[in-house]
Amino acid sequence: PAYKWLATVTCLVGIMTMTLGATTVNVAFPAIMGTFGIGRDQAQLISTGYFAAQTAGMLLSAWLVLSFGERRSFTLAVLAFLVGSAMSGLAQSSESLLVGRILQGLSAGIVQPLGMAVTFKVFPRDQKGFAMGIFAMGNVLAPALGPTLGGVAIDLFSWRYIFLLTLPTAFLALIVGNIFLPTQPMPKKIPRFDFLGFGMLCVSLS
């Protein structure tokens, strides 16, 4: 009976970590603009690039789960988020910062529907509405905390720490995800994926 909570909390740790990554950056625009000597329009790409990549990631999520299972897909996404966070925090140019943010957004897009599906799956039929309420609460709490934590990180350290502060909880999500998330054997045949359509979508989003 405890498993449904362990799986749900695991998903929420991953999702809240990635949602924090989306919202903490908003308070850092002036500092980032000063560091790289860029205008507001270029700085805004750091935020919109994340959300565009997140949209693309959401469309990848179902295919990844069908091909590799929830646990492997979650692990892959969290690893990509860790790499993107490190790239963003250590960036020496606005271009490398943008690439890091796109990696973060892509992984967040994969984890969000995956986490919702797992939460819905592990609760019994009569508790599914309750499960979605718990899931939504975590989704709403992280954006509310993001700007506050970002402001604290900038005041105490520098803007780079708004990307690095998500690393500990991302590592935690990686560990518990490999323990508690459901898994399945690799299919004998990987489902077909519309790479042309996905590529055209990415171009349109760009």
C-alpha positions in Angstrom: 0.0 0.0 0.0 2.9 2.4 0.6 4.2 2.0 -2.9 1.7 4.4 -4.4 3.1 7.2 -2.2 6.7 6.3 -2.8 6.2 6.4 -6.6 4.2 9.7 -6.4 6.7 11.5 -4.2 9.5 10.4 -6.5 7.7 11.9 -9.4 6.9 15.1 -7.5 10.6 15.5 -6.5 11.6 15.4 -10.1 8.8 17.6 -11.4 9.2 20.3 -8.7 12.9 20.4 -9.2 12.5 21.0 -13.0 9.7 23.5 -12.4 11.9 25.4 -10.1 14.5 25.5 -12.9 11.8 27.2 -15.1 10.8 30.0 -12.7 14.0 30.9 -10.7 15.6 32.4 -13.7 13.1 35.3 -14.1 14.7 37.3 -11.3 18.2 36.9 -12.7 17.7 38.7 -16.1 19.4 42.0 -15.1 22.4 40.1 -13.7 22.7 37.8 -16.7 22.4 40.8 -19.1 25.2 42.6 -17.3 27.5 39.5 -17.3 27.2 38.8 -21.0 26.4 42.3 -22.3 23.2 41.3 -24.0 19.8 43.0 -24.3 16.5 42.2 -22.8 15.4 40.4 -26.0 18.3 38.0 -25.9 17.9 37.4 -22.2 14.2 36.6 -22.7 15.3 33.7 -25.0 16.7 32.0 -21.9 13.1 31.7 -20.6 11.2 31.2 -23.8 13.8 28.6 -25.1 13.1 26.6 -22.0 9.3 26.5 -22.6 9.6 25.8 -26.3 11.9 22.8 -25.5 9.5 21.7 -22.8 6.7 21.6 -25.4 8.8 19.4 -27.6 9.7 17.1 -24.7 6.1 16.5 -23.8 5.5 15.0 -27.2 8.6 12.8 -26.8 7.5 11.4 -23.4 4.9 8.8 -24.5 7.2 7.3 -27.2 10.1 7.1 -24.7 7.9 5.3 -22.1 6.7 2.8 -24.7 10.2 2.2 -25.9 12.2 2.2 -22.6 9.7 2.1 -19.7 9.0 4.7 -17.0 12.2 4.2 -15.0 14.7 4.4 -17.8 12.9 7.4 -19.4 12.8 9.2 -16.1 16.5 8.5 -15.5 17.4 9.7 -19.0 15.4 12.9 -18.5 16.9 13.7 -15.1 20.4 13.1 -16.4 19.7 15.5 -19.2 18.4 18.0 -16.6 21.6 17.7 -14.5 23.8 18.3 -17.6 21.6 21.3 -18.6 21.7 22.8 -15.1 25.5 22.4 -14.9 25.9 24.0 -18.4 23.7 26.9 -17.4 25.4 27.5 -14.1 28.9 27.4 -15.5 28.1 29.1 -18.9 30.8 31.5 -20.2 28.5 32.8 -23.0 24.9 33.5 -23.6 24.8 30.8 -26.3 26.0 28.0 -24.0 23.5 29.2 -21.3 20.7 28.9 -23.9 21.8 25.4 -24.8 21.8 24.4 -21.2 18.3 25.9 -20.7 17.0 24.0 -23.8 18.3 20.8 -22.3 16.6 21.6 -19.0 13.3 22.4 -20.8 13.4 19.2 -22.9 13.9 17.0 -19.8 11.1 18.8 -17.9 8.7 18.2 -20.8 9.5 14.5 -20.7 9.1 14.1 -16.9 5.9 16.1 -16.4 3.5 13.9 -18.4 5.5 10.8 -17.3 5.0 11.7 -13.6 1.3 12.4 -14.1 0.8 9.0 -15.8 2.7 7.1 -13.1 0.7 8.9 -10.3 -2.5 8.0 -12.1 -1.4 4.4 -12.6 -0.4 3.5 -9.1 -3.5 4.8 -7.2 -6.6 2.6 -7.1 -9.6 3.7 -9.2 -11.5 5.3 -6.3 -8.5 7.5 -5.3 -7.4 8.8 -8.8 -9.0 12.2 -8.3 -7.2 12.6 -5.0 -3.9 11.5 -6.7 -4.3 14.2 -9.3 -5.0 16.8 -6.6 -1.7 15.8 -4.9 0.1 16.0 -8.2 -1.3 19.4 -9.1 -0.4 20.8 -5.7 3.2 20.0 -6.2 3.1 21.5 -9.7 1.6 24.8 -8.4 3.9 25.0 -5.3 7.2 25.0 -7.2 6.4 28.1 -9.4 5.4 30.0 -6.3 8.7 29.2 -4.6 10.9 29.6 -7.7 11.3 33.4 -7.8 11.8 33.6 -4.0 14.6 31.0 -4.0 16.2 32.6 -7.1 16.2 36.0 -5.4 17.8 34.5 -2.2 20.5 32.7 -4.3 21.4 36.0 -6.2 21.5 38.0 -3.0 23.7 35.5 -1.1 25.9 34.2 -4.0 25.4 35.0 -7.7 23.0 34.4 -10.6 24.9 31.2 -11.4 23.6 29.5 -8.3 20.0 29.7 -9.4 20.9 26.9 -11.8 23.1 25.0 -9.4 20.7 25.0 -6.5 18.5 22.4 -8.3 21.4 19.9 -8.6 20.9 18.3 -5.1 17.2 17.5 -5.5 17.8 16.4 -9.1 20.4 13.9 -7.8 17.9 12.8 -5.2 15.2 12.3 -7.9 17.8 10.2 -9.9 18.4 7.9 -7.0 14.8 7.4 -5.8 13.6 7.1 -9.4 15.8 4.1 -9.9 14.4 2.5 -6.8 10.7 3.3 -6.8 9.5 4.0 -10.3 7.9 1.1 -12.3 9.9 -0.6 -15.0 9.3 -3.0 -17.8 11.3 -5.3 -20.1 12.6 -3.6 -23.3 10.3 -4.3 -26.2 11.5 -6.6 -28.9 10.7 -3.9 -31.5 11.0 -0.2 -30.7 7.7 1.7 -31.7 7.9 3.8 -34.8 8.6 7.5 -34.2 7.7 10.3 -36.7 11.1 12.0 -36.7 10.2 14.2 -39.7 7.0 15.5 -38.0 8.9 16.1 -34.7 11.7 17.9 -36.6 9.2 20.2 -38.3 7.5 20.9 -35.0 10.8 21.9 -33.5 11.5 24.2 -36.4 8.0 25.8 -36.0 8.6 26.2 -32.3 11.9 27.9 -32.9 
